[in-house]
Amino acid sequence: MGILDFLFPKHCVSCKKIGDYICADCFSTISFNPYEICLVCNRGSIDGLTHPICKTRYSIDGAFTSISYKGIVKKLVYQFKYKPFVSNLCNILVDLMYEGLIQKEQFIKIIEQLSIEAIVFVPIPLYKSRLKRRGYNQAQLLAEGLSKKLNIPTVDMLLRVKNTRSQVGLERKKRIENISGAFSVNFNIPAFAKASAGEANIFLVDDVLTTGSTLLEAARVLKRNGIKKVWGIALARD
């Protein structure tokens, strides 16, 4: 135990037991089998892929989530995103996200069918004022953590150009309206030229997926700018 752990011991965010941010008892309540949906129609999708009948030229190809957004997971994510901004929860959340994803047969199938050089993680960006206030982008931390585990690079290919209101509490239609026009492509990075030439497959990374409106909009922007394949991955499914 380090001196900081002795002076400021970690405790479970749910039951407050001293030891770590999540104790064994609370860990056992986490569900690694969240209900997957087709983001276009918002109906169930067994494999997480967009239904063939729902696919359009600019729609996302599918989305995968690792755990269910309830109980201790809600508390972990809240502590990660809001004051007092416990950013070192990232390691635990990355582990949970990784363990959930490698259990997804379709996700593994996609990864195995492609060369690692053809895959890029793209975190959903924060607007500059929110980034400044929080000090970090939680989606970027998750993406970078997964990058180390899967040896897939993280690239800031998207920019947040619209200061949207929080999506929390909004119905699906309002979420879609709120996020519309929020993103643009970062044309100044070399990785974009490669990706738009059809040489990269994008996995958008976010923390929580509810209706999928954020991932849909981000995928639409990327595909309108030449990206051929875009999937989404998120830590938790609400």
Secondary structure as GFF3:
##gff-version 3
##sequence-region A 1 238
A	DSSP	alpha_helix	3	7	.	.	.	ID=ss1
A	DSSP	alpha_helix	24	27	.	.	.	ID=ss2
A	DSSP	beta_strand	37	38	.	.	.	ID=ss3
A	DSSP	beta_strand	43	44	.	.	.	ID=ss4
A	DSSP	three_ten_helix	52	54	.	.	.	ID=ss5
A	DSSP	beta_strand	62	68	.	.	.	ID=ss6
A	DSSP	alpha_helix	72	81	.	.	.	ID=ss7
A	DSSP	three_ten_helix	87	89	.	.	.	ID=ss8
A	DSSP	alpha_helix	90	101	.	.	.	ID=ss9
A	DSSP	alpha_helix	105	113	.	.	.	ID=ss10
A	DSSP	three_ten_helix	116	118	.	.	.	ID=ss11
A	DSSP	beta_strand	119	123	.	.	.	ID=ss12
A	DSSP	alpha_helix	128	134	.	.	.	ID=ss13
A	DSSP	alpha_helix	138	150	.	.	.	ID=ss14
A	DSSP	beta_strand	158	160	.	.	.	ID=ss15
A	DSSP	alpha_helix	172	179	.	.	.	ID=ss16
A	DSSP	beta_strand	183	185	.	.	.	ID=ss17
A	DSSP	alpha_helix	190	194	.	.	.	ID=ss18
A	DSSP	pi_helix	195	199	.	.	.	ID=ss19
A	DSSP	beta_strand	201	209	.	.	.	ID=ss20
A	DSSP	alpha_helix	213	224	.	.	.	ID=ss21
A	DSSP	beta_strand	229	237	.	.	.	ID=ss22
###
